[in-house]
Amino acid sequence: MSSARTRAQQFCARFGLRVPILQAPMASASPVALGVAVANGGGMGGVGALQMSPAEIAAWAQGFRAGSNGAFQVNLWAPDPPPVRDAAREEAARAALAKLGPEPPPLGDGPFLPDFAAQCDAVLEARPPVVSTIMGLWEPEFVAELKARGILWICNATTLAEARAAEAAGADAVIAQGAEAGGHRGSFTPEAAEAQLIGLFALVPRLADALSVPVIAAGGIMDGRGIAAALTLGASAVQLGTAYLRCPETALAPAWADGLAAAAPEDTVLTRAFSGRLARGIANDATRAFEAVPAAPYPLQRVLTTPMRAEAGRANDLSRMQAWAGQGAAMARAEPAADLTRRLWAEAEALLP
């Protein structure tokens, strides 16, 4: 096996980086300013485009390129089949949310998400250096389009079986998403998410030993020690989300930022309360409301919680806020993102042989 330094150097050379650190493309917290700062610090910026229109995808890419000539990724979720409708389950979720306020909206017949094909066309038009998927694979035809345009593809995986499927489908690198990670679990099958909670330092060597493509470690990495450990275990790079949330460029809601600083690992929980998909965030009244009441399936739960999430943001109310956070949240620092990127790599380099 090549050394940690060699793997990191090879990854950086292929992906156009100076340091092997990727900013997680968080759908709720990846403004242009953050991606630009991370890239200018030597890492890879990113945007979670799940809810973005084609025009918004194009504008984000244009804004990034106006501020940096570094690398960035655009992330989309692999689409699920249409949700199975269950009137009783939807009404139970609606009633639980009504107690928190405000009243959830009527669901109707949809559509509940932006046009995925139009988003894919916009991604191809934006021509980012890297695209990434979570929750599954791109269709083979789209992978062929990416390859033809010289766009690299990174795929999120929570098990070795998912990682092997990604490699076979043409992924250029695989993210090993440990159970410690904040935000949504990337399991290919939504119902399997609770059974696929593998800790990062068990998952990384399992994938690194079995795959021929680079492995990117994600989940609970907050400082140079975590980066060095992940690389030593076989990763070629790391992806950080929670570590960047308190950076000024992220412009996080103050209550969310303060909640991160105070959150012990046990203060984060896995919940389907906000979207219907399993995700890790800070425990609050909203997560507790769905401990006994099942959430509606994704994306119906996300639609139902839209007024609550919006009002919580306006009121700076952590008790109802979708406050994603990994288990290392309290280690996040309110530090400029470029400085943070450079500092973390310097710390890691000092520990690597």
For each residue, the residues with C-beta under 8 A, 3 or more apart:
1: 208 234
2: 6 7 10
3: 6 7 353
4: 7 8 228 231 232 352 353
5: 8 9 231 352 353
6: 2 3 9 10
7: 2 3 4 10 11 214 231 234 235 236
8: 4 5 11 12 20 231 236 237
9: 5 6 12 13
10: 2 6 7 13 14 214 236
11: 7 8 14 15 17 20 173 214 236 237
12: 8 9 15 16 17 18 19 20 237
13: 9 10
14: 10 11 152 172 214
15: 11 12 44 71 129 130 152 173 237
16: 12 70 71 129
17: 11 12 20 21 42 43 44 70 71 237
18: 12 42 43
19: 12 41 42 43 341 342 345
20: 8 11 12 17 43 231 236 237 238 345
21: 17 38 42 43 44 227 237 238 239 240 341 344 345
22: 43 44 46 73 216 237 238 239 240
23: 30 34 35 38 43 44 45 46 239 240 241 244 337
24: 30 46 183 218 239 240 241 244
25: 30 46 47 48 49 73 74 75 132
26: 29 30 46 48 183 241 324
27: 30 48 49 50 51 75
28: 48 322 324
29: 26 34 241 244 245 250 252 324
30: 23 24 25 26 27 34 35 45 46 47 48
31: 34 35 249 250 251
32: 35 36 47 60 63 64 67
33: 36 37 67 249 251
34: 23 29 30 31 37 38 45 244 247 249 250 337
35: 23 30 31 32 38 39 45 46 47 60 64 68 72
36: 32 33 39 40 45 63 64 67 68 70 249
37: 33 34 40 41 45 247 249 336 337 338 341
38: 21 23 34 35 41 43 44 45 46 244 337 338 341
39: 35 36 42 43 44 45 64 68 70 71 72
40: 36 37 67 68 70 338
41: 19 37 38 337 338 339 340 341 342
42: 17 18 19 21 39 70 341 342 345
43: 17 18 19 20 21 22 23 38 39 70 341
44: 15 17 21 22 23 38 39 70 71 72 73 130
45: 23 30 34 35 36 37 38 39 64 68 70 71 72 73
46: 22 23 24 25 26 30 35 38 72 73 74 75 132
47: 25 30 32 35 52 57 60 64 72 73 74 75
48: 25 26 27 28 30 75
49: 25 27 52 56 57 60 74 75 76 119 123
50: 27 75 76 77 113
51: 27 113 114
52: 47 49 56 57 60 114 119
53: 56 57 114 118 119 122
54: 57 58 118 119 121 122 125
55: 58 59 122
56: 49 52 53 59 60
57: 47 49 52 53 54 60 61 74 119 122 123 126
58: 54 55 61 62 122 125 126
59: 55 56 62 63
60: 32 35 47 49 52 56 57 63 64 74 126
61: 57 58 64 65 72 74 126 127 128
62: 58 59 65 66
63: 32 36 59 60 66 67
64: 32 35 36 39 45 47 60 61 67 68 72
65: 61 62 68 69
66: 62 63
67: 32 33 36 40 63 64
68: 35 36 39 40 45 64 65 72
69: 65
70: 16 17 36 39 40 42 43 44 45
71: 15 16 17 39 44 45 129 130
72: 35 39 44 45 46 47 61 64 68 128 129 130
73: 22 25 44 45 46 47 128 129 130 131 132 154
74: 25 46 47 49 57 60 61 123 126 128 130 131 132
75: 25 27 46 47 48 49 50 131 132 133 134
76: 49 50 116 119 120 123 131 132 133
77: 50 133 134 135 136
78: 133 134 135 136 137 138 188
79: 113 116 136
80: 83 135 190 298
81:
82: 110
83: 80 112 276 296 297 298 299 300
84: 297
85: 90 300
86: 89 90 296 297
87: 90 91
88: 91 92
89: 86 92 93 294 296
90: 85 86 87 93 94 107 296 300 304
91: 87 88 94 95
92: 88 89 95 96 293 294
93: 89 90 96 97 104 290 293 294 295 296 300 301 304
94: 90 91 97 98 104 304
95: 91 92 98 99 293
96: 92 93 99 100 289 290 293
97: 93 94 100 104 289 304 305 308
98: 94 95 101 103 104
99: 95 96 289
100: 96 97 285 286 289 308 320
101: 98 308 311
102: 307 308 311
103: 98 307
104: 93 94 97 98 303 304 305 306 307 308
105: 303 304 306 307
106:
107: 90 110 112 300 303 304
108:
109:
110: 82 107
111: 115
112: 83 107 299 300 302 303
113: 50 51 79 116 299
114: 51 52 53 118 119
115: 111 118 119
116: 76 79 113 119 120
117: 120 121
118: 53 54 114 115 121 122
119: 49 52 53 54 57 76 114 115 116 122 123
120: 76 116 117 123 124 142
121: 54 117 118 124 125
122: 53 54 55 57 58 118 119 125 126
123: 49 57 74 76 119 120 126 128 131
124: 120 121 127 145 146 149 151
125: 54 58 121 122
126: 57 58 60 61 74 122 123
127: 61 124 149 151
128: 61 72 73 74 123 131 151
129: 15 16 71 72 73 151 152
130: 15 44 71 72 73 74 151 152 153 154
131: 73 74 75 76 123 128 138 146 151 152 153 154
132: 25 46 73 74 75 76 153 154 155 156 175
133: 75 76 77 78 136 137 138 153 154 155 156
134: 75 77 78 156 184 186
135: 77 78 80 156 184 186 187 188 190 277
136: 77 78 79 133 188
137: 78 133 155 165 166 169 171 188
138: 78 131 133 142 143 146 153 169
139: 142 143
140: 143 144 169 170
141: 144 145
142: 120 138 139 145 146
143: 138 139 140 146 147 153 169 170
144: 140 141 147 148
145: 124 141 142 148 149
146: 124 131 138 142 143 149 151 152 153
147: 143 144 150 151 170
148: 144 145
149: 124 127 145 146
150: 147
151: 124 127 128 129 130 131 146 147
152: 14 15 129 130 131 146 172 173
153: 130 131 132 133 138 143 146 170 171 172
154: 73 130 131 132 133 171 172 173 174 175 216
155: 132 133 137 163 166 169 171 173 174 175
156: 132 133 134 135 174 175 177 186 218
157: 160 162 163 165 166 174 175 176 177 186 207
158: 162 177 185 186 187 193 196 198 203
159: 162 163 187 196 198 203
160: 157 163 164 206 207 210
161: 164 165
162: 157 158 159 165 166 186 187 188
163: 155 157 159 160 166 167 174 176 207 210 211 215
164: 160 161 167 168 210 211
165: 137 157 161 162 168 169 188
166: 137 155 157 162 163 169 171 174
167: 163 164 171 174 211 212 213
168: 164 165
169: 137 138 140 143 155 165 166
170: 140 143 147 153
171: 137 153 154 155 166 167 174 213
172: 14 152 153 154 213 214
173: 11 15 152 154 155 213 214 215 216 236 237
174: 154 155 156 157 163 166 167 171 207 211 213 214 215 216
175: 132 154 155 156 157 186 215 216 217 218 239
176: 157 163 200 203 204 207 215 216 217 218 219 235
177: 156 157 158 181 185 186 200 203 218 219
178: 181 198 199 200 201 203 204 217 218 219 220
179: 197 198 199 200 219
180: 199 200 219 220 265 280 326 327 328
181: 177 178 185 200 218 219 220 241 242 280 326
182: 241 242 268 279 280 281 324 325 326 327 329
183: 24 26 241 279 280 281 324 326
184: 134 135 275 277 278 279
185: 158 177 181 193 196 197 270 277 278 279 280
186: 134 135 156 157 158 162 175 177
187: 135 158 159 162 190 192 193 196 278
188: 78 135 136 137 162 165 192
189: 192 193
190: 80 135 187 193 277 278 297 298
191:
192: 187 188 189 195 196
193: 158 185 187 189 190 196 197 277 278
194: 197 270 278
195: 192
196: 158 159 185 187 192 193
197: 179 185 193 194 270
198: 158 159 178 179 202 203 206
199: 178 179 180 202 203
200: 176 177 178 179 180 181 203 204 217 218 219 220 221 230
201: 178 204 205 229 230 233
202: 198 199 205 206
203: 158 159 176 177 178 198 199 200 206 207
204: 176 178 200 201 207 208 215 217 230 233 234 235
205: 201 202 208 209 233 234
206: 160 198 202 203 209 210
207: 157 160 163 174 176 203 204 210 211 215 234
208: 1 204 205 211 215 233 234 235
209: 205 206 234
210: 160 163 164 206 207
211: 163 164 167 174 207 208 215
212: 167
213: 167 171 172 173 174
214: 7 10 11 14 172 173 174 235 236 237
215: 163 173 174 175 176 204 207 208 211 234 235 236
216: 22 154 173 174 175 176 235 236 237 238 239
217: 175 176 178 200 204 221 230 231 233 235 237 238 239
218: 24 156 175 176 177 178 181 200 221 238 239 240 241
219: 176 177 178 179 180 181 200 326
220: 178 180 181 200 226 326 327 328
221: 200 217 218 226 227 230 238 240 243 328
222: 226 240 242 243 326 328 331 332
223: 226 227 243 331 344 347
224: 227 228 343 344 345 346 347 348 349 350 351
225: 228 229 347 348 351
226: 220 221 222 223 229 230 238 328
227: 21 221 223 224 230 231 238 344 345 347 348
228: 4 224 225 231 232 347 348 351 352
229: 201 225 226 232 233
230: 200 201 204 217 221 226 227 233 235 238
231: 4 5 7 8 20 217 227 228 234 235 236 238 348 352
232: 4 228 229 352
233: 201 204 205 208 217 229 230
234: 1 7 204 205 207 208 209 215 231
235: 7 176 204 208 214 215 216 217 230 231 238
236: 7 8 10 11 20 173 214 215 216 231
237: 8 11 12 15 17 20 21 22 173 214 216 217
238: 20 21 22 216 217 218 221 226 227 230 231 235
239: 21 22 23 24 175 216 217 218
240: 21 22 23 24 218 221 222 243 244 344
241: 23 24 26 29 181 182 183 218 244 245 324 326
242: 181 182 222 245 260 324 325 326 328 329 332
243: 221 222 223 240 328 331 332 333 340 344
244: 23 24 29 34 38 240 241 247 250 332 337 340
245: 29 241 242 250 252 256 257 260 325 329 332
246: 250 252 257 260 261 332 333 334 335
247: 34 37 244 250 334 335 336 337 340
248: 251 334 336 337
249: 31 33 34 36 37 336 337
250: 29 31 34 244 245 246 247 337
251: 31 33 248
252: 29 245 246 256 257
253: 256 257 313 316 321
254: 257 258 316
255: 258 259 316 317 318 321 323
256: 245 252 253 259 260 282 318 321 323
257: 245 246 252 253 254 260 261 334
258: 254 255 261 262 318
259: 255 256 262 263 282 318 321 323 325 329
260: 242 245 246 256 257 263 282 323 325 329 330 332
261: 246 257 258 329 330 332
262: 258 259 267 330
263: 259 260 267 268 282 325 329 330
264: 267 330
265: 180 268 327 328 329
266:
267: 262 263 264 282 283 329
268: 182 263 265 280 281 282 283 325 326 327 329
269: 280 281 282 283 287
270: 185 194 197 278 279 280
271: 274 278 279 280 281 283 287 290
272: 275 276 277 278 279 290 294 295 298 301
273: 286 287 289 290 295 301 305
274: 271 279 281 286 301 302 305 309 322
275: 184 272 279 298 299 301 302 305
276: 83 272 295 296 297 298 299 300 301 302
277: 135 184 185 190 193 272 298
278: 184 185 187 190 193 194 270 271 272
279: 182 183 184 185 270 271 272 274 275 324
280: 180 181 182 183 185 268 269 270 271 324 325 326 327
281: 182 183 268 269 271 274 287 322 323 324 325
282: 256 259 260 263 267 268 269 318 321 323 324 325 329
283: 267 268 269 271 287 288
284: 287 288 318 319 320 321 323
285: 100 288 289 319 320
286: 100 273 274 289 290 305 308 319 320 321 322
287: 269 271 273 281 283 284 290 291
288: 283 284 285 291
289: 96 97 99 100 273 285 286 293
290: 93 96 271 272 273 286 287 293 294 295
291: 287 288
292:
293: 92 93 95 96 289 290
294: 89 92 93 272 290
295: 93 272 273 276 290 301
296: 83 86 89 90 93 276 300 301 304
297: 83 84 86 190 276 300 301
298: 80 83 190 272 275 276 277 301 302
299: 83 112 113 275 276 302 303
300: 83 85 90 93 107 112 276 296 297 303 304
301: 93 272 273 274 275 276 295 296 297 298 304 305
302: 112 274 275 276 298 299 305 306
303: 104 105 107 112 299 300 306
304: 90 93 94 97 104 105 107 296 300 301
305: 97 104 273 274 275 286 301 302 308 309 322
306: 104 105 302 303 309 310
307: 102 103 104 105 310 311
308: 97 100 101 102 104 286 305 311 312 320
309: 274 305 306 312 313 320 321 322
310: 306 307 313 314
311: 101 102 307 308 314 315 317 320
312: 308 309 315 316 317 318 319 320 321 322
313: 253 309 310 316 321
314: 310 311
315: 311 312
316: 253 254 255 312 313
317: 255 311 312 320 321
318: 255 256 258 259 282 284 312 321 323
319: 284 285 286 312
320: 100 284 285 286 308 309 311 312 317
321: 253 255 256 259 282 284 286 309 312 313 317 318
322: 28 274 281 286 305 309 312
323: 255 256 259 260 281 282 284 318
324: 26 28 29 182 183 241 242 279 280 281 282
325: 182 242 245 259 260 263 268 280 281 282 329
326: 180 181 182 183 219 220 222 241 242 268 280 329
327: 180 182 220 265 268 280
328: 180 220 221 222 226 242 243 265 331 332
329: 182 242 245 259 260 261 263 265 267 268 282 325 326 332
330: 260 261 262 263 264
331: 222 223 243 328
332: 222 242 243 244 245 246 260 261 328 329
333: 243 246 340
334: 246 247 248 257
335: 246 247 339 340 343
336: 37 247 248 249 339 340
337: 23 34 37 38 41 244 247 248 249 250 340 341
338: 37 38 40 41 341 342
339: 41 335 336 342 343
340: 41 243 244 247 333 335 336 337 343 344
341: 19 21 37 38 41 42 43 337 338 344 345
342: 19 41 42 338 339 345 346
343: 224 335 339 340 346 347
344: 21 223 224 227 240 243 340 341 347 348
345: 19 20 21 42 224 227 341 342 348 349
346: 224 342 343 349 350
347: 223 224 225 227 228 343 344 350 351
348: 224 225 227 228 231 344 345 351 352
349: 224 345 346 352
350: 224 346 347
351: 224 225 228 347 348
352: 4 5 228 231 232 348 349
353: 3 4 5
